[in-house]
Amino acid sequence: MEDQPDGSLLVKFKAGGLLEMAWHLYQWGDAVEVLSPPELKEIHDRASVAWPGRP
């Protein structure tokens, strides 16, 4: 984890796959911005549009 100058937190880690990672990120709702990999960012962005009221 790395604190960022804007007060955000950069977190890097490995997961068993994109779907597993997407479900973990889902619980944070719009408080998460996926930077990479592009495939995970696409999954996350689609979920944000499909379920705007998620947690």
PDB file of N, CA, C and O in Angstrom:
ATOM      1  N   MET A   1       0.845  -1.174   0.000  1.00  0.00           N
ATOM      2  CA  MET A   1       0.000   0.000   0.000  1.00  0.00           C
ATOM      3  C   MET A   1       0.889   1.235   0.000  1.00  0.00           C
ATOM      4  O   MET A   1       1.935   1.283   0.648  1.00  0.00           O
ATOM      5  N   GLU A   2       0.437   2.221  -0.744  1.00  0.00           N
ATOM      6  CA  GLU A   2       1.175   3.480  -0.830  1.00  0.00           C
ATOM      7  C   GLU A   2       0.205   4.654  -0.664  1.00  0.00           C
ATOM      8  O   GLU A   2      -0.772   4.766  -1.406  1.00  0.00           O
ATOM      9  N   ASP A   3       0.474   5.518   0.300  1.00  0.00           N
ATOM     10  CA  ASP A   3      -0.302   6.752   0.435  1.00  0.00           C
ATOM     11  C   ASP A   3       0.038   7.663  -0.733  1.00  0.00           C
ATOM     12  O   ASP A   3       1.202   7.794  -1.113  1.00  0.00           O
ATOM     13  N   GLN A   4      -0.982   8.290  -1.298  1.00  0.00           N
ATOM     14  CA  GLN A   4      -0.794   9.192  -2.422  1.00  0.00           C
ATOM     15  C   GLN A   4      -0.937  10.637  -1.949  1.00  0.00           C
ATOM     16  O   GLN A   4      -1.619  10.897  -0.958  1.00  0.00           O
ATOM     17  N   PRO A   5      -0.299  11.578  -2.648  1.00  0.00           N
ATOM     18  CA  PRO A   5      -0.354  12.982  -2.242  1.00  0.00           C
ATOM     19  C   PRO A   5      -1.775  13.545  -2.130  1.00  0.00           C
ATOM     20  O   PRO A   5      -2.021  14.462  -1.347  1.00  0.00           O
ATOM     21  N   ASP A   6      -2.712  12.991  -2.917  1.00  0.00           N
ATOM     22  CA  ASP A   6      -4.086  13.501  -2.882  1.00  0.00           C
ATOM     23  C   ASP A   6      -4.922  12.876  -1.771  1.00  0.00           C
ATOM     24  O   ASP A   6      -6.120  13.141  -1.674  1.00  0.00           O
ATOM     25  N   GLY A   7      -4.297  12.043  -0.929  1.00  0.00           N
ATOM     26  CA  GLY A   7      -5.000  11.412   0.179  1.00  0.00           C
ATOM     27  C   GLY A   7      -5.542  10.031  -0.137  1.00  0.00           C
ATOM     28  O   GLY A   7      -6.055   9.343   0.745  1.00  0.00           O
ATOM     29  N   SER A   8      -5.430   9.623  -1.395  1.00  0.00           N
ATOM     30  CA  SER A   8      -5.904   8.287  -1.768  1.00  0.00           C
ATOM     31  C   SER A   8      -4.849   7.244  -1.403  1.00  0.00           C
ATOM     32  O   SER A   8      -3.749   7.573  -0.959  1.00  0.00           O
ATOM     33  N   LEU A   9      -5.207   6.010  -1.597  1.00  0.00           N
ATOM     34  CA  LEU A   9      -4.326   4.900  -1.259  1.00  0.00           C
ATOM     35  C   LEU A   9      -4.181   4.016  -2.478  1.00  0.00           C
ATOM     36  O   LEU A   9      -5.185   3.603  -3.060  1.00  0.00           O
ATOM     37  N   LEU A  10      -2.958   3.715  -2.879  1.00  0.00           N
ATOM     38  CA  LEU A  10      -2.681   2.822  -3.998  1.00  0.00           C
ATOM     39  C   LEU A  10      -2.389   1.449  -3.428  1.00  0.00           C
ATOM     40  O   LEU A  10      -1.466   1.278  -2.631  1.00  0.00           O
ATOM     41  N   VAL A  11      -3.192   0.457  -3.847  1.00  0.00           N
ATOM     42  CA  VAL A  11      -3.056  -0.906  -3.341  1.00  0.00           C
ATOM     43  C   VAL A  11      -2.712  -1.819  -4.502  1.00  0.00           C
ATOM     44  O   VAL A  11      -3.372  -1.781  -5.541  1.00  0.00           O
ATOM     45  N   LYS A  12      -1.685  -2.637  -4.335  1.00  0.00           N
ATOM     46  CA  LYS A  12      -1.279  -3.599  -5.358  1.00  0.00           C
ATOM     47  C   LYS A  12      -1.223  -4.982  -4.730  1.00  0.00           C
ATOM     48  O   LYS A  12      -0.674  -5.155  -3.642  1.00  0.00           O
ATOM     49  N   PHE A  13      -1.791  -5.962  -5.416  1.00  0.00           N
ATOM     50  CA  PHE A  13      -1.688  -7.341  -4.955  1.00  0.00           C
ATOM     51  C   PHE A  13      -2.099  -8.293  -6.060  1.00  0.00           C
ATOM     52  O   PHE A  13      -2.624  -7.876  -7.092  1.00  0.00           O
ATOM     53  N   LYS A  14      -1.857  -9.565  -5.836  1.00  0.00           N
ATOM     54  CA  LYS A  14      -2.201 -10.604  -6.804  1.00  0.00           C
ATOM     55  C   LYS A  14      -3.450 -11.330  -6.337  1.00  0.00           C
ATOM     56  O   LYS A  14      -3.671 -11.510  -5.140  1.00  0.00           O
ATOM     57  N   ALA A  15      -4.266 -11.747  -7.304  1.00  0.00           N
ATOM     58  CA  ALA A  15      -5.498 -12.485  -7.007  1.00  0.00           C
ATOM     59  C   ALA A  15      -5.569 -13.702  -7.916  1.00  0.00           C
ATOM     60  O   ALA A  15      -4.780 -13.851  -8.849  1.00  0.00           O
ATOM     61  N   GLY A  16      -6.527 -14.563  -7.626  1.00  0.00           N
ATOM     62  CA  GLY A  16      -6.682 -15.798  -8.384  1.00  0.00           C
ATOM     63  C   GLY A  16      -7.264 -15.605  -9.773  1.00  0.00           C
ATOM     64  O   GLY A  16      -7.236 -16.532 -10.582  1.00  0.00           O
ATOM     65  N   GLY A  17      -7.784 -14.437 -10.068  1.00  0.00           N
ATOM     66  CA  GLY A  17      -8.370 -14.168 -11.376  1.00  0.00           C
ATOM     67  C   GLY A  17      -9.159 -12.879 -11.361  1.00  0.00           C
ATOM     68  O   GLY A  17      -9.424 -12.306 -10.304  1.00  0.00           O
ATOM     69  N   LEU A  18      -9.533 -12.430 -12.548  1.00  0.00           N
ATOM     70  CA  LEU A  18     -10.241 -11.159 -12.662  1.00  0.00           C
ATOM     71  C   LEU A  18     -11.610 -11.190 -12.003  1.00  0.00           C
ATOM     72  O   LEU A  18     -12.011 -10.215 -11.366  1.00  0.00           O
ATOM     73  N   LEU A  19     -12.331 -12.293 -12.145  1.00  0.00           N
ATOM     74  CA  LEU A  19     -13.660 -12.366 -11.545  1.00  0.00           C
ATOM     75  C   LEU A  19     -13.575 -12.301 -10.025  1.00  0.00           C
ATOM     76  O   LEU A  19     -14.367 -11.611  -9.383  1.00  0.00           O
ATOM     77  N   GLU A  20     -12.616 -13.016  -9.454  1.00  0.00           N
ATOM     78  CA  GLU A  20     -12.413 -12.967  -7.997  1.00  0.00           C
ATOM     79  C   GLU A  20     -12.101 -11.538  -7.556  1.00  0.00           C
ATOM     80  O   GLU A  20     -12.653 -11.046  -6.572  1.00  0.00           O
ATOM     81  N   MET A  21     -11.226 -10.894  -8.283  1.00  0.00           N
ATOM     82  CA  MET A  21     -10.838  -9.533  -7.933  1.00  0.00           C
ATOM     83  C   MET A  21     -12.019  -8.577  -8.073  1.00  0.00           C
ATOM     84  O   MET A  21     -12.218  -7.701  -7.231  1.00  0.00           O
ATOM     85  N   ALA A  22     -12.803  -8.748  -9.141  1.00  0.00           N
ATOM     86  CA  ALA A  22     -13.959  -7.880  -9.362  1.00  0.00           C
ATOM     87  C   ALA A  22     -14.944  -7.975  -8.206  1.00  0.00           C
ATOM     88  O   ALA A  22     -15.487  -6.957  -7.779  1.00  0.00           O
ATOM     89  N   TRP A  23     -15.185  -9.181  -7.690  1.00  0.00           N
ATOM     90  CA  TRP A  23     -16.113  -9.341  -6.570  1.00  0.00           C
ATOM     91  C   TRP A  23     -15.582  -8.673  -5.306  1.00  0.00           C
ATOM     92  O   TRP A  23     -16.356  -8.107  -4.535  1.00  0.00           O
ATOM     93  N   HIS A  24     -14.279  -8.733  -5.090  1.00  0.00           N
ATOM     94  CA  HIS A  24     -13.702  -8.058  -3.919  1.00  0.00           C
ATOM     95  C   HIS A  24     -13.843  -6.542  -4.053  1.00  0.00           C
ATOM     96  O   HIS A  24     -14.153  -5.856  -3.078  1.00  0.00           O
ATOM     97  N   LEU A  25     -13.618  -6.028  -5.243  1.00  0.00           N
ATOM     98  CA  LEU A  25     -13.722  -4.582  -5.463  1.00  0.00           C
ATOM     99  C   LEU A  25     -15.164  -4.095  -5.377  1.00  0.00           C
ATOM    100  O   LEU A  25     -15.418  -2.958  -4.978  1.00  0.00           O
ATOM    101  N   TYR A  26     -16.096  -4.948  -5.748  1.00  0.00           N
ATOM    102  CA  TYR A  26     -17.516  -4.596  -5.758  1.00  0.00           C
ATOM    103  C   TYR A  26     -17.973  -4.041  -4.408  1.00  0.00           C
ATOM    104  O   TYR A  26     -18.782  -3.115  -4.357  1.00  0.00           O
ATOM    105  N   GLN A  27     -17.458  -4.605  -3.325  1.00  0.00           N
ATOM    106  CA  GLN A  27     -17.903  -4.180  -1.996  1.00  0.00           C
ATOM    107  C   GLN A  27     -17.523  -2.734  -1.675  1.00  0.00           C
ATOM    108  O   GLN A  27     -18.104  -2.132  -0.773  1.00  0.00           O
ATOM    109  N   TRP A  28     -16.572  -2.180  -2.389  1.00  0.00           N
ATOM    110  CA  TRP A  28     -16.143  -0.805  -2.125  1.00  0.00           C
ATOM    111  C   TRP A  28     -16.912   0.219  -2.953  1.00  0.00           C
ATOM    112  O   TRP A  28     -16.750   1.425  -2.764  1.00  0.00           O
ATOM    113  N   GLY A  29     -17.746  -0.263  -3.870  1.00  0.00           N
ATOM    114  CA  GLY A  29     -18.565   0.634  -4.677  1.00  0.00           C
ATOM    115  C   GLY A  29     -17.744   1.643  -5.462  1.00  0.00           C
ATOM    116  O   GLY A  29     -16.712   1.304  -6.041  1.00  0.00           O
ATOM    117  N   ASP A  30     -18.208   2.880  -5.475  1.00  0.00           N
ATOM    118  CA  ASP A  30     -17.548   3.936  -6.242  1.00  0.00           C
ATOM    119  C   ASP A  30     -16.311   4.503  -5.554  1.00  0.00           C
ATOM    120  O   ASP A  30     -15.670   5.410  -6.083  1.00  0.00           O
ATOM    121  N   ALA A  31     -15.971   3.978  -4.381  1.00  0.00           N
ATOM    122  CA  ALA A  31     -14.770   4.440  -3.680  1.00  0.00           C
ATOM    123  C   ALA A  31     -13.504   3.864  -4.300  1.00  0.00           C
ATOM    124  O   ALA A  31     -12.394   4.213  -3.897  1.00  0.00           O
ATOM    125  N   VAL A  32     -13.676   2.971  -5.291  1.00  0.00           N
ATOM    126  CA  VAL A  32     -12.539   2.310  -5.931  1.00  0.00           C
ATOM    127  C   VAL A  32     -12.408   2.784  -7.371  1.00  0.00           C
ATOM    128  O   VAL A  32     -13.402   2.906  -8.087  1.00  0.00           O
ATOM    129  N   GLU A  33     -11.180   3.049  -7.787  1.00  0.00           N
ATOM    130  CA  GLU A  33     -10.876   3.300  -9.191  1.00  0.00           C
ATOM    131  C   GLU A  33      -9.853   2.255  -9.610  1.00  0.00           C
ATOM    132  O   GLU A  33      -8.758   2.192  -9.053  1.00  0.00           O
ATOM    133  N   VAL A  34     -10.208   1.441 -10.585  1.00  0.00           N
ATOM    134  CA  VAL A  34      -9.294   0.414 -11.079  1.00  0.00           C
ATOM    135  C   VAL A  34      -8.397   1.046 -12.137  1.00  0.00           C
ATOM    136  O   VAL A  34      -8.879   1.621 -13.113  1.00  0.00           O
ATOM    137  N   LEU A  35      -7.090   0.932 -11.932  1.00  0.00           N
ATOM    138  CA  LEU A  35      -6.130   1.489 -12.876  1.00  0.00           C
ATOM    139  C   LEU A  35      -5.635   0.445 -13.866  1.00  0.00           C
ATOM    140  O   LEU A  35      -5.437   0.752 -15.042  1.00  0.00           O
ATOM    141  N   SER A  36      -5.435  -0.775 -13.408  1.00  0.00           N
ATOM    142  CA  SER A  36      -4.978  -1.850 -14.275  1.00  0.00           C
ATOM    143  C   SER A  36      -5.216  -3.182 -13.585  1.00  0.00           C
ATOM    144  O   SER A  36      -5.358  -3.219 -12.363  1.00  0.00           O
ATOM    145  N   PRO A  37      -5.263  -4.250 -14.316  1.00  0.00           N
ATOM    146  CA  PRO A  37      -5.138  -4.373 -15.768  1.00  0.00           C
ATOM    147  C   PRO A  37      -6.390  -3.855 -16.476  1.00  0.00           C
ATOM    148  O   PRO A  37      -7.455  -3.757 -15.867  1.00  0.00           O
ATOM    149  N   PRO A  38      -6.261  -3.526 -17.755  1.00  0.00           N
ATOM    150  CA  PRO A  38      -7.387  -2.967 -18.506  1.00  0.00           C
ATOM    151  C   PRO A  38      -8.636  -3.853 -18.480  1.00  0.00           C
ATOM    152  O   PRO A  38      -9.757  -3.344 -18.455  1.00  0.00           O
ATOM    153  N   GLU A  39      -8.448  -5.157 -18.485  1.00  0.00           N
ATOM    154  CA  GLU A  39      -9.593  -6.072 -18.467  1.00  0.00           C
ATOM    155  C   GLU A  39     -10.396  -5.922 -17.173  1.00  0.00           C
ATOM    156  O   GLU A  39     -11.626  -5.951 -17.201  1.00  0.00           O
ATOM    157  N   LEU A  40      -9.717  -5.766 -16.056  1.00  0.00           N
ATOM    158  CA  LEU A  40     -10.399  -5.588 -14.774  1.00  0.00           C
ATOM    159  C   LEU A  40     -11.063  -4.219 -14.716  1.00  0.00           C
ATOM    160  O   LEU A  40     -12.172  -4.090 -14.197  1.00  0.00           O
ATOM    161  N   LYS A  41     -10.403  -3.206 -15.239  1.00  0.00           N
ATOM    162  CA  LYS A  41     -10.990  -1.863 -15.287  1.00  0.00           C
ATOM    163  C   LYS A  41     -12.293  -1.893 -16.073  1.00  0.00           C
ATOM    164  O   LYS A  41     -13.272  -1.263 -15.672  1.00  0.00           O
ATOM    165  N   GLU A  42     -12.317  -2.619 -17.191  1.00  0.00           N
ATOM    166  CA  GLU A  42     -13.528  -2.720 -18.008  1.00  0.00           C
ATOM    167  C   GLU A  42     -14.658  -3.403 -17.235  1.00  0.00           C
ATOM    168  O   GLU A  42     -15.796  -2.936 -17.265  1.00  0.00           O
ATOM    169  N   ILE A  43     -14.355  -4.499 -16.548  1.00  0.00           N
ATOM    170  CA  ILE A  43     -15.362  -5.199 -15.748  1.00  0.00           C
ATOM    171  C   ILE A  43     -15.920  -4.263 -14.677  1.00  0.00           C
ATOM    172  O   ILE A  43     -17.134  -4.173 -14.491  1.00  0.00           O
ATOM    173  N   HIS A  44     -15.030  -3.575 -13.983  1.00  0.00           N
ATOM    174  CA  HIS A  44     -15.440  -2.662 -12.911  1.00  0.00           C
ATOM    175  C   HIS A  44     -16.276  -1.507 -13.455  1.00  0.00           C
ATOM    176  O   HIS A  44     -17.293  -1.139 -12.867  1.00  0.00           O
ATOM    177  N   ASP A  45     -15.847  -0.941 -14.571  1.00  0.00           N
ATOM    178  CA  ASP A  45     -16.576   0.182 -15.158  1.00  0.00           C
ATOM    179  C   ASP A  45     -17.967  -0.241 -15.619  1.00  0.00           C
ATOM    180  O   ASP A  45     -18.929   0.508 -15.446  1.00  0.00           O
ATOM    181  N   ARG A  46     -18.085  -1.440 -16.207  1.00  0.00           N
ATOM    182  CA  ARG A  46     -19.396  -1.941 -16.635  1.00  0.00           C
ATOM    183  C   ARG A  46     -20.316  -2.138 -15.434  1.00  0.00           C
ATOM    184  O   ARG A  46     -21.505  -1.827 -15.506  1.00  0.00           O
ATOM    185  N   ALA A  47     -19.779  -2.646 -14.342  1.00  0.00           N
ATOM    186  CA  ALA A  47     -20.588  -2.855 -13.134  1.00  0.00           C
ATOM    187  C   ALA A  47     -21.059  -1.513 -12.575  1.00  0.00           C
ATOM    188  O   ALA A  47     -22.168  -1.416 -12.051  1.00  0.00           O
ATOM    189  N   SER A  48     -20.236  -0.492 -12.682  1.00  0.00           N
ATOM    190  CA  SER A  48     -20.609   0.834 -12.176  1.00  0.00           C
ATOM    191  C   SER A  48     -21.806   1.393 -12.930  1.00  0.00           C
ATOM    192  O   SER A  48     -22.661   2.056 -12.343  1.00  0.00           O
ATOM    193  N   VAL A  49     -21.868   1.125 -14.227  1.00  0.00           N
ATOM    194  CA  VAL A  49     -22.982   1.601 -15.048  1.00  0.00           C
ATOM    195  C   VAL A  49     -24.208   0.729 -14.826  1.00  0.00           C
ATOM    196  O   VAL A  49     -25.325   1.236 -14.716  1.00  0.00           O
ATOM    197  N   ALA A  50     -24.004  -0.582 -14.759  1.00  0.00           N
ATOM    198  CA  ALA A  50     -25.116  -1.523 -14.633  1.00  0.00           C
ATOM    199  C   ALA A  50     -25.796  -1.436 -13.269  1.00  0.00           C
ATOM    200  O   ALA A  50     -27.017  -1.563 -13.174  1.00  0.00           O
ATOM    201  N   TRP A  51     -25.010  -1.219 -12.214  1.00  0.00           N
ATOM    202  CA  TRP A  51     -25.536  -1.191 -10.845  1.00  0.00           C
ATOM    203  C   TRP A  51     -25.069   0.065 -10.120  1.00  0.00           C
ATOM    204  O   TRP A  51     -24.241  -0.020  -9.213  1.00  0.00           O
ATOM    205  N   PRO A  52     -25.587   1.227 -10.505  1.00  0.00           N
ATOM    206  CA  PRO A  52     -25.102   2.473  -9.894  1.00  0.00           C
ATOM    207  C   PRO A  52     -25.394   2.591  -8.401  1.00  0.00           C
ATOM    208  O   PRO A  52     -24.735   3.373  -7.715  1.00  0.00           O
ATOM    209  N   GLY A  53     -26.343   1.852  -7.890  1.00  0.00           N
ATOM    210  CA  GLY A  53     -26.684   1.954  -6.475  1.00  0.00           C
ATOM    211  C   GLY A  53     -25.969   0.954  -5.595  1.00  0.00           C
ATOM    212  O   GLY A  53     -26.324   0.788  -4.429  1.00  0.00           O
ATOM    213  N   ARG A  54     -24.962   0.282  -6.141  1.00  0.00           N
ATOM    214  CA  ARG A  54     -24.266  -0.732  -5.341  1.00  0.00           C
ATOM    215  C   ARG A  54     -23.565  -0.066  -4.171  1.00  0.00           C
ATOM    216  O   ARG A  54     -23.386   1.152  -4.164  1.00  0.00           O
ATOM    217  N   PRO A  55     -23.169  -0.850  -3.187  1.00  0.00           N
ATOM    218  CA  PRO A  55     -22.578  -0.272  -1.958  1.00  0.00           C
ATOM    219  C   PRO A  55     -21.421   0.653  -2.227  1.00  0.00           C
ATOM    220  O   PRO A  55     -20.839   1.202  -1.291  1.00  0.00           O
TER     221      PRO A  55
END
